[in-house]
Amino acid sequence: MLYRENGQFKSTYRADQQIFPILQDRIAILALLVFAFVAVPALASEYWLRAILVPFLILSLAALGLNILVGYCGQISLGTGAFMAVGAYAAYNFHVRIEGMPLIVSLLLGGLCATVIGVLFGIPSLRIKGLYLAVATLAAQFFTDWAFLRINWFTNNSASGSVSVAGLNVFGLPVNTPVQKYLLCLAFVVLFALLAKNLVRSAIGREWMAMRDMDVAAAVIGIRPVYAKLTAFAVSSFIVGVAGALWAFVYLGAWEPSAFSVDYSFRLLFMVIIGGMGSIMGSFFGAAFIVVLPIALNQFLPVLAGLFGLQISTAGIAHAELMIFGGLIVWFLIVEPHGLAKLWSTAKQKLRLWPFPH
Amino acid sequence: MKLKSLALAAAAAAALAGTAPAFAQDQFIPVLSYRTGAYAPNGTPWANGFVDYLKLVNARGGLNGVKLAWEECETGYDTARSVECYERLKSRGASFVQPLSTGATFAITEKAPADKIPVVTVGYGRSESADGSVFKWNFPIAGTYWVAADAILQAIGQKEGGLEKLKGKKIALVYHDSPYGKEPIPLLQERAKMLGFDLQLLPVTAPGVEQKATWLQIRQSRPDYTLLWGWGVMNSTALKEAQATGYAREKMYGVWWSGAEPDVKDVGDGAKGYNAVTMQHGAEPQSKLVKDVLEQLHGKGQGTGPKDEVGQVLYMRGAISAMIGVEGIRAAQERFGKGKVMTGEQVRWGLENLNLTQARLDGLGFAGVMRPISTSCTDHMGASWARIHTWDGKAWKFSSDWLQADEQIIKPLVKSTAAKYAADKKLTPRTPADCQS
């Protein structure tokens, strides 16, 4: 009733092809943006901003990057942690070695370095597919782990191999308080999400999807596999690299290679699979599921047990958290194999017909 | 105003969390621990000791009447999760924080000055943070990895009949490939240059279950001594590999995180003769503290963890870590008002002016466990004493006298490394006037 497009006539191709063709969607997105930019900084506590929203935004960005590669171009990658690490360490080197380097520039340059490494490790994708490609990209993970642990130059000869940044500022404005950090991440996420959405709607995005659906057929109709696959790797690792740099600079502040271990590659892949492959929105759902749910469970379980007059030990909570989390992953994959984004679009579809489904 | 908002926040958090027994009049202490994951066998006894000590303080009547409150947060030895725990518990007015992971210490070190929460790292963390003039908020009290490494070299020197006898010897360092494992390297390199021994660095990828290649290298190069800088499952694996390789365990020296019961228990007789440096204390089942815990907590069914683990090496480390933090609060109370809840800033002053005399330690139940510690504005470590203990197949037994790390070597190294950190971060070291505040 409220959510339907009846009466919204499109008289130009431009209007018909816009990201959100339905007026209600545009209003909802605008409201969401206003909420995120204005209401959240005003309302959220420091803990929410620093420990939940900032990591959620950064990992959403990384999942978005990976989704372009896995969801849109169909190339399974287990090297995401590596590309994040490259982004983080490259940005760090630009930041400390060049006096007066603006933060945004070093973050973007970190992304560019990740692009180069991403394309390099994407080259095998021209010959190998599927699980074999996943194994090949895993090599990127081991290579970067090795490089950042062993080559002292990358860590500015820090004795312990741990590096840190401090005193961040953007155009002279300091990035210290939780609100400032949140807004910086949010700005990056919104810009990159818009960029990604437009890319996947464009010719190149359709090439990626053609590649994903059937690469031989795509090649027959004139899509260059080299170009399509490598651009997907490039765009994906650029976004992932920037996310890695943000993770290191804004969230951790000090980090070592294990902050980007293979664990993160897997977690990001789970975010994409659970959130929904080939969906920008899905990246956010997936990140929320993987980042926020364990923390929520961790804090909710003692309260729940308290209601029944029980006391759970810290270890008990941690174990229960893992078990419930694992159970939920399996349950979601059974109920909705196409991810949370599919649930979302089903809900929207139903809402359009509501309250007269026939 | 500050206290009021703090109290409000604490009350709100308590109301939200439901289970948390935190009241406005309690001194809140966050406990970052790991009872799950690859490092759980070592993290659990530490956490038990830490929490038991806090319970004991409350059972003894609190700190001048102020009760302690705490909440545990499971980190799984993961830096990102540790940061989340830190942020979560910080909002409740943390007195001090113990990250219990070198990686997390690095990350929290960057955040603590802004939050005004002292970071207490008893026997771990960054070695250069002993320099209080640069690291105002860090307290690696009772020893750093450089102290551990130097004490081990001195023990080896004693065995050989003098440090100068180390010339031309080969010493290998088998280390956890993380900031933790890399910490001793600068000191060992400095010492190698000075004493003329040959240092071989053998990194082991975390968590350290795969060490075949490392021990093959040891078999080939036959080092005279091997230092072990492992944590969790890496330690017992190293001992098993040493056994398989036929490398004499008597020639192996572990750091204090590689010399506890969980590390050698599974290896049993295979670990016989293995040495580890101790952060002053070893396994102390006879100490008064252990008796108090057994009587006042376990006797009433309030103990944390298994009863027979009370007094083991890591349990004692946890208890000592808690004691040092609590004594910091007590020292702060003596200056800022007894019977009041201290803020992080006040606790920082207390930790910086800590003076644990032997009489004080004896009174707390640590007689024979450790030596006096006194910190100052420039020295945030307070003591650099250590002993060596050896596994006899059933228990850890002390096998050396007290050893003191050579200040002539550690001091300049701390100064120069801290100065490099200050230069990188564009920090100005604290002035003498700042020390008075």
HADDOCK unambig.tbl for C-alpha pairs under 7 A between the chains (distance, minus, plus):
assign (segid A and resid 47 and name CA) (segid B and resid 87 and name CA) 5.63 0.50 0.50
assign (segid A and resid 47 and name CA) (segid B and resid 88 and name CA) 5.80 0.50 0.50
assign (segid A and resid 47 and name CA) (segid B and resid 91 and name CA) 6.90 0.50 0.50
assign (segid A and resid 51 and name CA) (segid B and resid 84 and name CA) 4.96 0.50 0.50
assign (segid A and resid 51 and name CA) (segid B and resid 87 and name CA) 6.01 0.50 0.50
assign (segid A and resid 159 and name CA) (segid B and resid 182 and name CA) 6.99 0.50 0.50
assign (segid A and resid 159 and name CA) (segid B and resid 183 and name CA) 6.96 0.50 0.50
assign (segid A and resid 159 and name CA) (segid B and resid 186 and name CA) 6.71 0.50 0.50
assign (segid A and resid 160 and name CA) (segid B and resid 179 and name CA) 4.55 0.50 0.50
assign (segid A and resid 160 and name CA) (segid B and resid 182 and name CA) 4.94 0.50 0.50
assign (segid A and resid 160 and name CA) (segid B and resid 183 and name CA) 5.22 0.50 0.50
assign (segid A and resid 161 and name CA) (segid B and resid 179 and name CA) 5.67 0.50 0.50
assign (segid A and resid 162 and name CA) (segid B and resid 179 and name CA) 5.96 0.50 0.50
assign (segid A and resid 166 and name CA) (segid B and resid 425 and name CA) 6.60 0.50 0.50
assign (segid A and resid 252 and name CA) (segid B and resid 80 and name CA) 6.95 0.50 0.50
assign (segid A and resid 252 and name CA) (segid B and resid 107 and name CA) 5.77 0.50 0.50
assign (segid A and resid 253 and name CA) (segid B and resid 107 and name CA) 5.75 0.50 0.50
assign (segid A and resid 253 and name CA) (segid B and resid 110 and name CA) 6.29 0.50 0.50
assign (segid A and resid 254 and name CA) (segid B and resid 106 and name CA) 5.75 0.50 0.50
assign (segid A and resid 254 and name CA) (segid B and resid 107 and name CA) 4.49 0.50 0.50
assign (segid A and resid 254 and name CA) (segid B and resid 110 and name CA) 6.90 0.50 0.50
assign (segid A and resid 255 and name CA) (segid B and resid 107 and name CA) 6.50 0.50 0.50
assign (segid A and resid 259 and name CA) (segid B and resid 79 and name CA) 6.78 0.50 0.50
assign (segid A and resid 302 and name CA) (segid B and resid 19 and name CA) 6.80 0.50 0.50
assign (segid A and resid 303 and name CA) (segid B and resid 17 and name CA) 6.36 0.50 0.50
assign (segid A and resid 303 and name CA) (segid B and resid 18 and name CA) 5.82 0.50 0.50
assign (segid A and resid 303 and name CA) (segid B and resid 19 and name CA) 6.34 0.50 0.50
assign (segid A and resid 306 and name CA) (segid B and resid 19 and name CA) 6.32 0.50 0.50
assign (segid A and resid 314 and name CA) (segid B and resid 72 and name CA) 6.45 0.50 0.50
assign (segid A and resid 314 and name CA) (segid B and resid 73 and name CA) 6.92 0.50 0.50
assign (segid A and resid 314 and name CA) (segid B and resid 74 and name CA) 6.54 0.50 0.50
assign (segid A and resid 315 and name CA) (segid B and resid 35 and name CA) 5.28 0.50 0.50
assign (segid A and resid 315 and name CA) (segid B and resid 36 and name CA) 6.43 0.50 0.50
assign (segid A and resid 318 and name CA) (segid B and resid 36 and name CA) 6.97 0.50 0.50
assign (segid A and resid 318 and name CA) (segid B and resid 74 and name CA) 6.62 0.50 0.50
